[in-house]
């Protein structure tokens, strides 16, 4: 049977403590034991179903982790307090001093800063490459390389990673392929394409209401157990623990993720087509003009579309800011970072979410001053939205 992530989520059914249709929230930081031996066994990892302390795990977090593992098609998952709280422990769990990472050059600014500025303090070096060119990726691999790292659809340039091709390289060189799938939940299933580990910022599309921060690592039972190990597990020892109340909230929002992603994708595709036809430099994986359009089609779960993210180039930072301020004034969305909200969000990533990347490197990768990143919302009448956005563009001189 063809893998369908939304069906896997739908098939999960939980009961609350008193027969509630939502699982009960575990609102405790610590848990009691009827016998001292059970506490000892729990510390040793030999007491399934027993809980010790909420930094280790909680029932609420395990419910959410199970749903996310079902969505990504992995054996299990571990939820964390943020997306960075998922990515950083993964890389630190795999790599030791003297090891090397090959990473996409276009990634979230926080991840870039971690790899560029923080991990060298620990003796871990990173080479940044154009992830769309597999020959350059392979050429960057050394005898010390342990990880290939990429985003399914990159932030903010929307480059598309060839996950099958990268997986083949990872297997050839005995590396771990780690994929951040934040931009494309449901649309792309990296583990089914050969990724070893899949991360998400749950803050974005998966939660969908911009009211919480969270992350997840999806992978094998062995790897997740390593992350949770009380002696040397990076998730356990670095303490990026999700709160149970937030886990319960995100789990409920996952039940509508398939509906939301279809609408995000439909609206983004409509606007991308219109903007490109108007002569704007528009980047969206669903456009035939996108250099990786055909590649995306070979990887995607078709019914969920090409995602809710697109970019346009307004020509300059001043024009980008003027346009975004006017669109916000017209209630078309918010001039804000992040993505996946039910209202449209827009920002100039060169001076915001990618500002950690030096200006000369931004230019090398094609990140221009005038680039506006849109996270397209769930607008009911997207043609009305387009007409209002176009009027704003005409008013400020972008069109």
C-alpha positions as CSV (number, residue, x, y, z in Angstrom):
1,X,0.0,0.0,0.0
2,X,1.3,3.5,-0.9
3,X,2.6,5.4,2.1
4,X,0.2,8.2,3.1
5,X,1.3,10.2,6.1
6,X,-2.2,11.7,6.8
7,X,-3.8,8.3,6.9
8,X,-1.2,7.1,9.4
9,X,-2.0,10.1,11.7
10,X,-5.8,9.4,11.3
11,X,-5.4,5.8,12.3
12,X,-3.9,6.7,15.7
13,X,-6.7,6.6,18.3
14,X,-6.2,7.5,22.0
15,X,-8.4,7.5,25.0
16,X,-8.1,9.8,27.9
17,X,-8.0,8.7,31.5
18,X,-11.8,8.9,31.9
19,X,-12.7,7.9,28.4
20,X,-12.0,11.3,26.9
21,X,-11.5,11.5,23.1
22,X,-8.2,13.3,23.7
23,X,-5.4,11.7,25.8
24,X,-5.1,13.0,29.3
25,X,-2.3,15.6,29.8
26,X,0.4,14.5,32.3
27,X,0.8,17.7,34.3
28,X,3.6,16.4,36.5
29,X,7.3,17.0,36.6
30,X,8.1,13.9,38.6
31,X,6.4,10.5,39.1
32,X,6.0,8.3,42.1
33,X,6.9,4.6,42.5
34,X,5.3,1.9,44.7
35,X,8.6,0.1,45.0
36,X,12.2,1.3,45.1
37,X,13.2,-1.5,42.7
38,X,10.9,-0.1,40.0
39,X,12.6,3.2,40.3
40,X,16.0,1.5,39.8
41,X,14.8,-0.4,36.8
42,X,13.4,2.8,35.3
43,X,16.7,4.5,35.6
44,X,18.3,1.5,33.9
45,X,15.7,1.7,31.1
46,X,14.2,-1.7,32.0
47,X,10.7,-0.6,33.0
48,X,8.5,0.1,30.0
49,X,5.5,2.3,30.7
50,X,7.0,3.8,33.9
51,X,7.9,7.4,34.1
52,X,10.6,9.0,36.3
53,X,11.1,12.7,35.6
54,X,9.6,14.8,32.8
55,X,13.0,15.7,31.3
56,X,13.3,12.0,30.5
57,X,9.8,11.7,29.0
58,X,6.1,12.1,29.7
59,X,3.0,10.3,28.5
60,X,1.9,13.4,26.6
61,X,5.3,13.7,24.8
62,X,5.2,10.0,23.9
63,X,1.8,10.4,22.3
64,X,3.0,13.3,20.2
65,X,6.2,11.5,19.3
66,X,4.2,8.4,18.2
67,X,2.0,10.6,15.9
68,X,5.0,12.3,14.3
69,X,6.8,9.0,13.8
70,X,3.7,7.7,12.0
71,X,3.6,10.8,9.9
72,X,7.3,10.4,8.8
73,X,7.2,6.6,8.6
74,X,10.0,6.1,11.2
75,X,10.2,3.6,14.0
76,X,9.9,6.3,16.7
77,X,10.5,10.0,17.5
78,X,11.6,12.2,20.3
79,X,9.9,15.7,20.8
80,X,11.9,18.7,21.9
81,X,11.4,22.2,23.1
82,X,12.2,23.8,19.7
83,X,13.4,23.0,16.2
84,X,16.9,24.0,17.1
85,X,16.5,21.8,20.2
86,X,16.0,18.9,17.8
87,X,18.7,19.6,15.2
88,X,21.6,20.4,17.6
89,X,21.4,17.3,19.7
90,X,21.2,15.1,16.6
91,X,24.4,16.5,15.2
92,X,26.2,16.4,18.6
93,X,25.1,12.8,19.1
94,X,26.6,11.7,15.8
95,X,29.7,13.8,15.8
96,X,32.7,14.0,18.1
97,X,35.8,16.3,18.1
98,X,37.7,15.9,14.8
99,X,34.6,14.9,12.8
100,X,33.2,16.7,9.8
101,X,29.8,17.6,8.4
102,X,28.8,18.4,4.8
103,X,25.8,20.7,4.8
104,X,23.7,22.5,2.3
105,X,24.7,26.2,2.0
106,X,21.1,27.4,2.1
107,X,19.7,26.4,5.4
108,X,17.9,28.2,8.3
109,X,20.1,30.9,9.8
110,X,20.1,29.4,13.2
111,X,21.4,26.1,11.9
112,X,24.0,27.8,9.8
113,X,25.2,29.8,12.8
114,X,25.4,26.6,14.9
115,X,27.5,24.8,12.3
116,X,29.6,27.8,11.3
117,X,30.3,29.4,14.7
118,X,29.5,27.0,17.5
119,X,30.5,23.5,16.5
120,X,34.1,24.5,15.6
121,X,34.5,25.2,19.4
122,X,33.9,21.5,19.9
123,X,36.3,20.5,17.1
124,X,33.6,19.7,14.6
125,X,34.0,21.3,11.1
126,X,31.5,21.9,8.4
127,X,31.8,22.4,4.6
128,X,28.8,24.2,3.0
129,X,28.0,23.2,-0.5
130,X,25.3,23.6,-3.2
131,X,23.2,20.6,-2.1
132,X,21.5,20.4,-5.6
133,X,24.9,19.4,-7.1
134,X,25.6,15.8,-6.0
135,X,29.1,15.9,-7.5
136,X,30.0,18.9,-5.3
137,X,28.5,17.1,-2.3
138,X,30.6,14.0,-2.9
139,X,33.7,16.0,-3.5
140,X,33.3,17.7,-0.1
141,X,33.2,14.3,1.8
142,X,36.4,13.5,3.7
143,X,37.6,10.6,5.8
144,X,36.3,12.4,8.9
145,X,32.8,13.2,7.5
146,X,30.0,11.7,9.6
147,X,26.8,13.6,8.4
148,X,25.2,14.9,5.2
149,X,22.8,17.6,6.3
150,X,20.1,19.4,4.3
151,X,16.6,20.7,4.3
152,X,14.0,19.1,2.0
153,X,13.1,22.5,0.7
154,X,15.7,25.1,1.8
155,X,15.2,28.2,3.8
156,X,14.8,30.8,2.3
157,X,15.8,30.1,-1.3
158,X,13.5,27.1,-1.8
159,X,16.2,24.9,-3.3
160,X,15.1,21.2,-3.4
161,X,17.3,18.4,-2.1
162,X,17.6,15.2,-4.1
163,X,17.0,13.0,-1.0
164,X,17.3,9.7,-2.9
165,X,20.6,10.9,-4.5
166,X,21.9,12.1,-1.2
167,X,20.9,8.9,0.5
168,X,22.9,6.9,-2.0
169,X,25.9,9.0,-1.3
170,X,25.4,8.6,2.4
171,X,25.2,4.9,2.1
172,X,28.3,4.7,-0.2
173,X,30.4,6.6,2.3
174,X,28.8,5.2,5.5
175,X,27.3,8.5,6.6
176,X,24.1,9.6,8.3
177,X,21.7,11.7,6.1
178,X,19.9,14.2,8.3
179,X,17.0,16.1,6.8
180,X,15.1,19.1,8.1
181,X,11.6,18.7,6.7
182,X,10.0,21.8,8.3
183,X,9.0,23.4,5.0
184,X,7.3,20.3,3.5
185,X,5.4,18.2,6.1
186,X,3.2,15.6,4.3
187,X,4.3,16.8,0.9
188,X,7.7,15.0,1.2
189,X,8.5,12.0,3.4
190,X,12.3,12.0,3.6
191,X,12.6,8.7,5.5
192,X,10.8,6.9,2.7
193,X,13.3,8.4,0.3
194,X,16.3,7.2,2.3
195,X,17.0,9.7,5.0
196,X,18.3,8.3,8.3
197,X,17.0,11.0,10.6
198,X,14.2,13.6,10.0
199,X,13.8,16.8,12.0
200,X,11.0,19.4,12.2
201,X,10.4,22.6,13.8
202,X,6.9,21.9,15.1
203,X,6.5,25.6,15.6
204,X,5.7,26.0,11.9
205,X,3.2,24.2,9.7
206,X,2.7,21.2,12.0
207,X,1.3,23.2,14.9
208,X,0.0,25.9,12.6
209,X,-1.2,28.5,15.0
210,X,2.0,30.4,16.0
211,X,1.3,29.9,19.7
212,X,4.0,27.4,20.7
213,X,7.6,26.4,20.0
214,X,8.6,22.8,19.5
215,X,10.7,20.3,17.6
216,X,11.0,16.6,16.8
217,X,13.6,14.0,15.8
218,X,12.2,11.1,13.9
219,X,14.4,8.0,13.4
220,X,15.3,4.5,14.4
221,X,14.5,3.1,17.8
222,X,18.2,2.7,18.4
223,X,19.1,6.3,17.6
224,X,16.3,7.8,19.6
225,X,17.3,5.6,22.5
226,X,20.8,7.0,22.2
227,X,19.5,10.5,22.3
228,X,17.6,9.7,25.5
229,X,20.4,7.8,27.2
230,X,20.8,9.2,30.8
231,X,24.6,8.9,30.5
232,X,25.5,10.3,27.1
233,X,22.3,11.1,25.3
234,X,22.4,14.6,23.8
235,X,18.7,15.2,24.1
236,X,18.7,14.0,27.7
237,X,21.7,15.9,28.9
238,X,21.2,19.2,27.0
239,X,17.6,19.3,28.4
240,X,15.6,20.5,25.4
241,X,12.4,19.2,26.9
242,X,8.9,19.9,25.6
243,X,6.2,20.8,28.1
244,X,3.3,18.3,28.3
245,X,0.7,21.0,27.8
246,X,2.4,22.1,24.5
247,X,2.7,18.5,23.4
248,X,-1.0,17.9,23.9
249,X,-1.9,21.1,22.0
250,X,0.3,20.2,19.0
251,X,-1.1,16.7,18.9
252,X,-4.6,18.1,18.5
253,X,-3.5,20.5,15.8
254,X,-1.9,17.6,13.9
255,X,-5.5,16.2,13.2
256,X,-6.1,19.1,10.8
257,X,-2.6,19.2,9.2
258,X,-3.7,17.5,6.0
259,X,-6.5,20.0,5.4
260,X,-4.2,22.9,6.2
261,X,-1.3,21.8,4.0
262,X,-3.6,21.3,1.0
263,X,-5.0,24.8,1.4
264,X,-1.5,26.3,2.0
265,X,-0.3,24.6,-1.2
266,X,-3.3,25.6,-3.3
267,X,-3.1,29.2,-2.3
268,X,0.7,29.4,-2.8
269,X,0.5,27.8,-6.2
270,X,-2.3,30.3,-7.2
271,X,-0.2,33.3,-6.1
272,X,3.0,32.0,-7.6
273,X,1.4,31.5,-11.0
274,X,-0.1,35.0,-10.9
275,X,3.1,36.7,-9.7
276,X,5.2,35.0,-12.3
277,X,2.7,36.0,-15.1
278,X,2.9,39.6,-13.8
279,X,6.7,39.6,-14.5
280,X,7.9,39.2,-10.9
281,X,10.9,37.0,-10.2
282,X,9.1,34.3,-8.4
283,X,10.4,31.1,-6.9
284,X,8.0,28.3,-6.0
285,X,8.7,24.5,-6.4
286,X,5.3,24.1,-8.1
287,X,6.3,26.4,-11.0
288,X,7.7,24.7,-14.1
289,X,10.4,27.4,-14.1
290,X,11.8,26.2,-10.8
291,X,15.0,24.3,-11.6
292,X,14.0,21.4,-9.3
293,X,10.3,21.2,-10.2
294,X,10.6,17.8,-11.8
295,X,12.7,16.5,-9.0
296,X,10.1,17.6,-6.4
297,X,7.4,15.8,-8.4
298,X,9.3,12.5,-8.2
299,X,9.5,12.8,-4.4
300,X,6.2,14.3,-3.4
301,X,3.0,12.9,-1.9
302,X,1.0,14.5,-4.7
303,X,-2.3,15.3,-2.9
304,X,-0.5,17.7,-0.5
305,X,1.0,19.9,-3.2
306,X,4.2,21.8,-3.4
307,X,4.0,23.6,0.0
308,X,3.0,27.0,1.3
309,X,6.3,28.9,0.8
310,X,7.3,31.2,-2.1
311,X,9.6,34.1,-2.7
312,X,9.6,37.2,-4.9
313,X,12.3,39.7,-5.5
314,X,11.1,43.3,-4.9
315,X,14.4,44.7,-6.3
316,X,15.8,46.3,-3.1
317,X,15.5,46.1,0.6
318,X,13.8,49.5,0.7
319,X,11.1,48.3,-1.8
320,X,10.7,45.0,0.0
321,X,10.1,46.8,3.4
322,X,7.7,49.3,1.8
323,X,5.7,46.6,0.2
324,X,5.5,44.4,3.4
325,X,4.5,47.4,5.5
326,X,1.7,48.3,3.1
327,X,0.5,44.7,2.9
328,X,0.4,44.5,6.6
329,X,-1.5,47.8,6.7
330,X,-4.1,46.3,4.3
331,X,-4.5,43.3,6.6
332,X,-3.1,40.9,4.0
333,X,-0.8,39.3,6.6
334,X,1.9,40.1,9.1
335,X,5.5,41.4,8.7
336,X,6.9,38.6,10.9
337,X,9.4,35.8,10.9
338,X,8.3,32.1,11.2
339,X,5.9,30.3,8.9
340,X,3.0,28.0,8.8
341,X,0.5,30.4,10.4
342,X,-3.1,30.6,9.2
343,X,-2.5,34.2,8.1
344,X,0.2,35.0,5.6
345,X,3.6,35.9,7.0
346,X,6.3,37.8,5.1
347,X,9.8,38.9,5.8
348,X,13.1,39.9,4.1
349,X,15.3,36.9,5.2
350,X,18.6,38.6,4.4
351,X,18.0,41.0,7.3
352,X,16.0,38.6,9.5
353,X,16.0,34.8,9.6
354,X,19.1,34.5,7.5
355,X,21.0,37.5,9.0
356,X,23.5,35.1,10.6
357,X,24.9,34.4,7.1
358,X,27.5,37.0,6.2
359,X,26.5,39.4,3.4
360,X,29.2,38.1,1.0
361,X,28.0,34.5,1.4
362,X,24.4,35.6,1.0
363,X,25.3,37.1,-2.4
364,X,27.2,34.0,-3.4
365,X,24.1,31.8,-2.8
366,X,21.7,34.2,-4.5
367,X,20.1,35.7,-1.4
368,X,19.3,39.2,-2.6
369,X,18.4,42.3,-0.5
370,X,15.0,42.6,-2.1
371,X,14.0,38.9,-1.6
372,X,10.7,38.6,0.3
373,X,9.8,35.2,1.7
374,X,6.1,34.5,1.9
375,X,4.4,31.8,4.1
376,X,1.0,31.8,2.4
377,X,-2.0,31.5,4.7
378,X,-5.3,29.7,4.6
379,X,-7.2,32.6,2.8
380,X,-10.7,31.6,1.7
381,X,-10.7,33.7,-1.5
382,X,-7.1,33.6,-2.8
383,X,-8.0,35.6,-5.9
384,X,-9.2,38.4,-3.7
385,X,-5.9,38.2,-1.8
386,X,-4.0,38.3,-5.1
387,X,-5.8,41.4,-6.4
388,X,-5.1,43.2,-3.1
389,X,-1.5,42.2,-3.1
390,X,-1.1,43.3,-6.7
391,X,-2.6,46.7,-5.9
392,X,0.0,47.1,-3.1
393,X,2.8,46.1,-5.5
394,X,1.6,48.7,-8.1
395,X,1.3,51.4,-5.4
396,X,4.9,51.0,-4.2
397,X,6.3,50.5,-7.7
398,X,7.3,46.9,-7.5
399,X,5.0,46.3,-10.5
